[in-house]
């Protein structure tokens, strides 16, 4: 399998004015980088998409991507996933091609198109709220989840504590799926990391689909970056009622959250947070 990290020698410049910086202002050291490689998604022998991602949890990534594109919505829609032959210039297997097989009779989109997505931006082909609304399988309006506001504010810290790849590289996004227990506390169900924030979310949703957990009613998706239109779209198609981000949402993300009945939270940083849509799902602090 492809590695999630890569070691590289770097020149480190010390500019803090210390004695060590004066004596040795430049030092040669080894740093650890998050890997970024292409992953091709095929329907049978037909290429459908290429995404740049951090290798690892690739089947989850593909399954989540298919949910986010509105192609599948339950575990039984997906018959199998397998790595196809893909080789580098030295003839070594790269594990960078995944083939998806679907249940008989599933209606598939036109595979004549070829989608490319970078690690910084999700698929932007379905950019209208109306298009997303027509694709929704799970309704969010009736989800009765209530989240204590202080528990919600602590999720970024819980997410950060579980980020093993970030600890090594400092260069990946994370998405964490939480369940709110009967006692009001947050239990981490799944965490995925990737150089692409949309990939991290797809990996979480794909895990849930392969575990037979969709729709993800009564859950909170906490992400390490901003809340874009694409992330709201992915969460809505998976049936997630609450999306929280440590940074800002976009205006279109807020519009889509309102249209789908989602609670959208931004600037969640431990001591404060902003609720842009769906404030009714927040409960009083668990620990006053």
N, C-alpha and C positions, 0 to 999 in steps of 0.2 A: 504494500500500500504506500501511497505517497505520504511524505511526512508533513506534519502540521507546522513545523518550524524549520528554519535554516540558520546555520551559523555563518557569520561573516566577520572578517577582521575590519576594524574601524580605527580611525585616528581620533582620539578623544582630546579635546582642548579644554584645559582648566583655566578659567578666567575669574576665579573668586578672590584673587589677591593673597592667597595663602602662601606659606613658605614652599609647599609642595608645588604650587602652580608656578612660582618663580623659578624653582630649580628644574622642574620637568613640565613645561607648559603643554607639551604634546606627548601623549602616550598611545602606544599601539595596544589595542585590546580586542577581545572577541565579543561580539554582540549577537543576540538571538532575535531573528526576524520571524514574523508570522508568514507562513507560506501563502502564495497566491498563484493559483493555476486555473486554466480553463476546464470547465466540465461541460461536455456535450450531452444533451438529452435527446434520445431518439424514441420514436414510436415505431417499433419494429425496425425496419431498415431505413426509415425516413427521419432525417434530422429535423428537430423542432426548435431547439434553443441551445444557445451557448451562454454560460454564465461564468464569471470569474469568482472563484471562491477559495477559501482555505480548505484543503483536503481533510476529510474526516466527516463521519455521519452523512455520507453522500446519498444514501438511500433515503434518509430522512429529508434531505434537501430536495431531492427530486419529488418525493411524495408531497411535501409541503408546497412546492412550486406548482404542482398540478392542482392542488386545492385552491391556491391563490389565483390561478388562471381560470377557475370555474370549470375545470375539466372533470374532476372527480369530487365526491363529497363524502364518501364512506369507504371503509376498509375493503368491502366486497367489490368495489369498482376496479380495484387494482389487483390484477392476477399475479404479477411478478415484477421484480426489478432484478437486473443482473448487469454486471460489468461486461462490456464488450471489448474486443481487441483494440487496443490503442497503444502505440509504441512511440518512444522518443527516437532521436537520431541514432542512438546506439542499439536500437532494437529491444529496449527494455519496456515491459508492460507499465503503462502510466496510470492505469485505473482512472482515466479521465473521460470515459464514455460510459453512460448508463442507458440501458434500453428498458423501456416500460412496456409491459403487456397488460391489456385491459380485459375486463369481462366481456364475453360475447354480447353484441348488441349495443354497447356503449357508444353514444354519438360523440364523435371527435371533431375538433375544429379543423379547418383547412390547413393541412400541413405543408402547403405549397409555400407558405411564408417561412422565413427564417429569422428568429429573434436573437439579438445579441444584447446582453446586459452586463454592464461593468459591475465591479464590486462596490461602487458608490451610489448606484442608482438602480431602482427596481424597474420592472417591466412597465413601460409607459404607454402601451398600446391602448389600454382601456382607461382613458383619462376622464371620462365623464361620469358623474354621479349616477346618472340614469342607467348607464351600462352596468355599473356595479349593482344597482338596485335590482335589475332584472336577473342578475346572476345569483343573488342571495338564495341560499337554501335554508338557512337557519334564522329565525326571527329573534331579535335581541330585546324587543320592547317588553316582553313578558318575563324576562329574567329578573328574579327577585333578589339577586345578590345585594348585600349591604356590607360595606367595608369600613371598619373604624378608621377615621382619618389619620390617626397616629400610626396605625399599622401600615396603611398605604404609604405614608411618608418614609417609613423605615425600609421599604422594599429595595431602593437603590443600594443601601448598605448591605442587605442580605445578598443581593445580586453580586456586588463587588467581592464579597467574601468568598464566593464560590467560583470566581473567574480564574481558573488555573492557567489558562493560556495567556491571559492578560498579564498575570504575574511574571511570566517568562519573557514576554515580548513588549508589553505596553502598547500594542498596536492592533487590537481587535475590538469589535463591538460584541455586545452580549444581549441575549433575550432570555428572560426567565418566566416560566409559567407557574403561578402560585394558586393554591387552593386556600380559601378562607375556612378555617375549622369552625366547629360549633362553638368553640370558646372565643372565636374572633381573631385568632392568631393566623399568620400566613405560613403555609407549608409549601416549600419549593418542590414542584413536581418534576420539572425538566429545565435544564439550562443548556444553551448552545452558544458557541462563540464562532465568529467568522470575521474576516476583513470587511465583508459587506454586511451592513445592518439588516438589509432585507433578507440576506441569506440566513442570518442567525434566526430570524423570525420563521422563515420557511422550514428550517431544521426543527424548530420546536413544534410547528404545526404538523410536519411530516411524522415526527415521533408520535404525536397524538393520534394521527390517522392510522398508523401501523399498529398502534396499541388498541385500536377500536374505541377511542375516547371521544370522537366527534359526535355531536357538537360539544364544545368546551364550555358548557353552561357553568355558572358559578365560579369562574376563574378570573384572574387578573394577569395580564401580560405586561411585564415591566421591561423596558428597553433602555439601553445605555446612552442612546443618542437622542435625536429629535424625532418628533412624530410627524411623518410625512403622509401624504395621501395614500401612497402604496402600503404603508404599514397599517393604516386604518382599514384599507381594503382587505388585506390579508387576515387581520383579526376578525373582521365582520364575516368573511366567508368561512371562517372556522368556528363561528358562534361564540366568540369571546366578548363578554359584555363590558370589560374595563380594560383600557389601554393607558398605561402611564409611562411617561418619558422624563428623563432628567433634564432635557432641553425643551425648546419651544415646538409647538405644532405649527403647521402651515394653515393658512386660511381655508384651503380646500380640504385639508384633513378635518378641520372643525366642522365644515359644512357636511362632509360625508358622515362623520360621527353622529351629527344631529339627524340626518336622513335615516340612518340605520338603527338608531336607538342606543348607541354606544355611549359610555361615559369616557371622556377624554381628559386626561390630566397631563400637565406639563410643568416644567421647572420643579419637579419633585426632588427635594434635596435634604431630607431629614427634618428640618425645622419649619419648612413651609412648602406649599404646593399651590398650583393654580388649577381650578376645575373649569374647563372651557365649555363642556357639554355634559349633561347628565348628573348634576349635583345631587339629585335625589338618592343616588346609590351610596353616598357617603353617610356613615353613621358617626355618632359622637365618639370622642377618644375612648379607647379601651382602658387606658390608664390615666385617669385625671390627676 
